[in-house]
Amino acid sequence: MRLVVIMIIALLAFAKANSQQTTATTTETVMLDKHPAIVVVDDFFKAFHLQDTTAMRTKFIAEPSVLSIANRANKQLIVYSSIENLLDGIAAIPETVDFEERLTSNEIISDDGIATVHTDYEFYINGDLSHSGRNSFTLVLFDDKWVISQIMDTRIY
């Protein structure tokens, strides 16, 4: 008899649990090219290729973090930089140098006003592959628009 009562209670508890509505979370892994965070990254690279540092600057918070991890001949080098150094470096590329960062894939993870965009890339100088790696952009939703708070990239030579 005791076993029957336990079985009935367990069955009722199971039925009750399954009848509850689930609450959706805002966490999502987005593989679409139209997520607002990827649009900001795409706009950043359009400005990058035009060397339009004024347009690039508008994609960032006031003091973003910029970090590069380079791997060359089995040696790793970590370089911390400022947004000003990044923009100055891009502006200093001579017009005679043709450069292109080709994004080969992207992954977006977004949750409650923060998003990360990971992009694999290949970097070409004058048509020749210079290096490849992965970018990681952290974006925050600020004043109803996505802005970049951090860029981290790896560089494999």
FENURFEN-V19800 format. One record per backbone hydrogen bond with DSSP energy under -0.5 kcal/mol. CO is the residue of the C=O (numbers start at 0). NH is the residue of the N-H. Records with the same first field share a line. If there is no record, write none. Layout:
CO->NH  NH
This chain:
0->4
1->5
2->6
3->7
4->8
5->9
6->10
7->11
8->12
9->13
10->14
11->15
12->16
13->17
14->18
15->19
16->19
21->23
27->29  109
29->107
31->34
34->37  38
35->39
36->40
37->41
38->42
39->43
40->44
41->45
42->46
43->47
44->48
45->49
46->50  51
47->50
50->52
51->55
52->56
53->57
55->58
56->59
58->147
60->63
64->150
65->80
66->152
67->69  78
68->154
69->71  76
70->156
71->74
74->71
76->69  78
78->67
80->65
81->85
82->86
83->87
84->88
85->89
86->90
87->91
89->92
93->96
95->97
96->98
97->125
99->101  123
100->102
101->103  121
104->119
106->117
107->29
108->115
109->27
110->113
112->140
113->110
114->138
115->108
116->136
117->106
118->134
119->103  104
120->132
121->101  123
122->129  130
123->99
124->127
127->124
130->122
131->155
132->120
133->153
134->118
135->151
136->116  138
137->148  149
138->114
139->141  146
141->144
144->141
146->139
147->60
148->64
149->137
150->66
151->135
152->68
154->70  156
155->131
